[in-house]
Amino acid sequence: MIPVRVTEQEHAQIKANAILAGLSVSEYLRRLSTGHQVQARFEKEEKRNLQGIGTNLNQLAAYANKGFFYEKPLLEVLEQLKKILKA
């Protein structure tokens, strides 16, 4: 066992990253410390949702570049992001 001190914010970030990778905090830190790359694992539905959000963000960027701004699409994207982050 190797005790390591981290701030509450760092602990929260480490825990969130471990969850995204589908690993325990211990396994996540073990893999990182031994040089392994750790990637987030997403289910097919999550990937589809993220792709949809990316499409919406691209559309919003295009509107913004043209000088248009529609609040409704932006709010919809924000709600989708909130739902995904809560999952």
Backbone as a ProteinNet text record, in pm:
[ID]
protein_1_A
[PRIMARY]
MIPVRVTEQEHAQIKANAILAGLSVSEYLRRLSTGHQVQARFEKEEKRNLQGIGTNLNQLAAYANKGFFYEKPLLEVLEQLKKILKA
[TERTIARY]
84.7	0	88.9	53.9	127.5	29.9	34.5	-56.7	-14.8	-111.3	-86.3	-185.8	-135.2	-223.4	-266.5	-395	-449.9	-555.7	-583.5	-688.6	-824	-928.2	-1063	-1097.3	-1055.9	-1083.3	-1008.9	-883.2	-806.6	-868.7	-911.5	-974.8	-1101.3	-1181.6	-1304.7	-1273.1	-1169	-1131	-1079.9	-997.7	-945.2	-1059.8	-1151.8	-1265.7	-1352	-1377.4	-1457.7	-1389	-1258.4	-1184	-1187.4	-1176.5	-1182.5	-1318.6	-1423.6	-1559.4	-1576.1	-1529	-1539.5	-1463.6	-1354.4	-1275	-1330.2	-1430.8	-1488	-1397.4	-1318.1	-1221.7	-1242.8	-1190	-1186	-1077.5	-1082.1	-979.3	-841.7	-831.9	-703.7	-649.6	-735.1	-691.4	-655.9	-733.5	-706.6	-567.6	-538.7	-409	-295.5	-320.1	-219.6	-181.6	-280.5	-253.3	-179.7	-223.3	-154.8	-9.7	12.3	147.7	242.7	190.2	275.5	283.7	239.5	257.4	150.6	43.5	-64.7	-154	-202.8	-301.1	-437.2	-510.4	-644.1	-742	-837.7	-935.7	-1074.9	-1157.6	-1297.2	-1366	-1454.4	-1532.8	-1676.4	-1728.3	-1865.4	-1946.4	-2069.6	-2162.3	-2204.3	-2263.1	-2304.8	-2401.8	-2495.8	-2594.5	-2527	-2430	-2357.7	-2279.2	-2216.7	-2142.7	-2236.7	-2354	-2452.3	-2494.8	-2519.4	-2558.7	-2449.7	-2325.5	-2215.3	-2198.4	-2217.5	-2209	-2319	-2438.8	-2549.4	-2521	-2463.7	-2429	-2321.9	-2224.6	-2120.6	-2179.5	-2275.5	-2343.1	-2414.3	-2485.5	-2555.2	-2457.7	-2345.3	-2246	-2189.6	-2166.8	-2118.6	-2220.6	-2347.8	-2452.7	-2457	-2442.7	-2441.4	-2322	-2207	-2088.4	-2110.2	-2173.3	-2201.8	-2296	-2400	-2491.6	-2417.8	-2333.8	-2259.8	-2167.4	-2102.9	-2013	-2087.8	-2214.5	-2297	-2362.2	-2343.5	-2402	-2538.6	-2582.4	-2711.7	-2690.1	-2785.9	-2780.1	-2920.8	-2941.3	-3071.4	-3057.3	-3126.7	-3113.7	-3166.3	-3274.6	-3336.5	-3240.9	-3173.6	-3080.4	-2968.4	-2920.3	-2813.7	-2861.4	-2980.8	-3035.5	-3058.7	-3100.3	-3119.9	-2987.7	-2881.8	-2750.1	-2703.4	-2722.9	-2682.9	-2758.1	-2885.8	-2964.1	-2913.6	-2879.8	-2826.7	-2695	-2608.9	-2481.5	-2502.1	-2595.9	-2624	-2670	-2757.2	-2807	-2693.8	-2604.7	-2493.7	-2398.4	-2370.5	-2277.1	-2333.1	-2466.1	-2527.8	-2527.5	-2521.4	-2527.5	-2403.7
-117.6	0	123.5	219.5	344.9	459.2	517.2	628.5	752.9	818.4	939.1	1045.8	1165.7	1276.2	1352.4	1375.2	1455.8	1548.6	1656.3	1747.2	1682.7	1739.3	1686.7	1695.7	1805.8	1824	1719	1694.1	1591.5	1453.3	1424.8	1295.5	1278.3	1384.7	1378.3	1354.1	1420.2	1402.8	1261.4	1210.6	1074.1	973.6	990.9	899.3	905.1	1026.4	1041.1	974.1	992.3	929.8	777.9	726.9	581.5	527.2	597	554.4	553.3	659.7	666.2	552	509.7	400	263.3	261.5	135	60.3	135.1	74.8	125.7	50.1	101.4	208.7	291.9	395.5	329.8	221.7	152.1	100.9	34.8	-19.2	93.1	198.9	314.7	371.5	395.9	451.8	353.4	223.7	121.1	124.5	129.5	130.3	256.9	371.6	496.1	494.8	447.3	450.8	352	253.2	156.5	184.9	304.2	347.7	304.4	244.8	203.8	323.4	326.1	428	381.8	474	442.5	528.8	464.3	536.3	513.4	614.7	603.2	496.7	422.1	320.7	369.3	373.3	417.9	307.4	296.3	203.4	263.3	179.8	227.1	344.4	335.8	442.9	572.4	562.1	680.5	743.1	658.8	710.3	783.4	724.1	788	923.1	926.7	1051.9	1157.8	1117.8	1212.6	1261.7	1172.1	1213.4	1313.4	1289.4	1382.3	1517.9	1517.5	1643.8	1716.2	1641.1	1701.7	1766.1	1698.2	1753.9	1883.1	1881.2	2002.4	2116.1	2085	2188.7	2246.7	2160.5	2209	2300.9	2265.8	2350.7	2485.3	2483.5	2608.6	2694.9	2632.2	2707.2	2770.1	2696	2749.7	2869.4	2859.2	2972.2	3092	3067.3	3177.1	3244.2	3164.9	3221.3	3302.7	3271.4	3346.5	3467.8	3482	3595.7	3566.6	3441.4	3403.4	3335.7	3350.8	3280.2	3241.8	3113.1	3063.4	3001.6	3057.7	3013.2	2870.8	2835.2	2704.2	2588.2	2584.9	2473.3	2467.1	2583.1	2584.9	2524.2	2560.8	2506.2	2355.7	2309.2	2165.6	2089.9	2145.7	2082.7	2079.7	2189.6	2194	2089.9	2072.2	1971.4	1831	1804.5	1673.3	1646.5	1748.2	1733	1704.5	1774.7	1753.2	1609.9	1557.4	1420.8	1319.2	1339	1245.7	1250.8	1370.8	1384	1327.3	1327.4	1271.4	1119.4	1060.4	913.6	846.7
0	0	0	-85.9	-95.4	-69.1	49	76.8	-1.9	-60.1	-139	-95.6	-71.9	-33.5	-158.7	-169.3	-278.1	-219.6	-290.9	-246.6	-273.1	-215.8	-240.5	-388.7	-451	-593.8	-676.6	-643.2	-714.8	-695	-573.1	-544.5	-628	-635.7	-715	-862.1	-913.5	-1053.9	-1079	-989.7	-1003.5	-1001.3	-907.9	-897.1	-1022.9	-1073.9	-1195.9	-1314.1	-1325.8	-1435.5	-1425.2	-1303.6	-1283.8	-1324.7	-1286.2	-1322.2	-1473.5	-1540.1	-1686.3	-1753.4	-1691.4	-1747.7	-1709.2	-1622.2	-1578.6	-1481.6	-1405.2	-1313.5	-1171.5	-1075.2	-938.1	-932.9	-831	-816	-805	-728	-711	-844.1	-921.2	-1050.1	-1146.9	-1145.4	-1231.2	-1201.2	-1073.2	-1034.4	-1062	-1041.1	-1070.5	-1218.5	-1302.6	-1447.2	-1489.5	-1437.6	-1471.7	-1425.4	-1304.2	-1247.3	-1314.4	-1383.5	-1453.4	-1603.1	-1642.5	-1780.7	-1878.9	-1831.4	-1921.6	-1954.5	-2075.5	-2111.5	-2062.8	-2003.6	-1954.4	-2031.6	-2095.7	-2175.6	-2120.8	-2140.7	-2098.7	-2182.9	-2120	-2191	-2198	-2317.4	-2336.1	-2401.6	-2360.9	-2424.4	-2558.7	-2646	-2777.9	-2767.5	-2674.2	-2658.9	-2614.2	-2525	-2479.2	-2593.9	-2675.9	-2791.3	-2886.7	-2910.4	-2997.7	-2941.4	-2810.3	-2746.3	-2759.7	-2737.6	-2749	-2892.3	-2989.1	-3129	-3162.2	-3108.9	-3130.8	-3070	-2951.6	-2886.8	-2967.9	-3017.6	-3100.8	-3225.1	-3286.8	-3404.4	-3368.1	-3254.8	-3210.6	-3183.3	-3121.4	-3094.1	-3223.2	-3322.2	-3452	-3517.6	-3506.8	-3562.9	-3491.9	-3359.7	-3283.9	-3322.4	-3341.7	-3382.8	-3519.9	-3611.3	-3744.4	-3734.9	-3651.6	-3631.8	-3574.1	-3476.3	-3413	-3513.5	-3599.8	-3700.5	-3804.8	-3827	-3921.9	-3856.7	-3726.1	-3656.1	-3598	-3605.5	-3549.2	-3414.5	-3328.2	-3200.4	-3161.9	-3144.1	-3103.1	-2964.6	-2869.9	-2731.9	-2712.4	-2780.7	-2758.5	-2788.5	-2905.7	-2929.9	-2826.3	-2783.7	-2684.8	-2553.3	-2511.5	-2387.2	-2398.1	-2515.9	-2536	-2522.7	-2580.2	-2571	-2426.2	-2355.5	-2215.1	-2132.7	-2159	-2086.5	-2116.9	-2243.4	-2279.9	-2207.9	-2203.5	-2134.3	-1986	-1924.4	-1782.5	-1757.5	-1845.2	-1829.3	-1839.4	-1935.5	-1954.6	-1836.3	-1788	-1676.7	-1547.1	-1531.8	-1411.7	-1413.9	-1533.8	-1548	-1494.9
[MASK]
+++++++++++++++++++++++++++++++++++++++++++++++++++++++++++++++++++++++++++++++++++++++

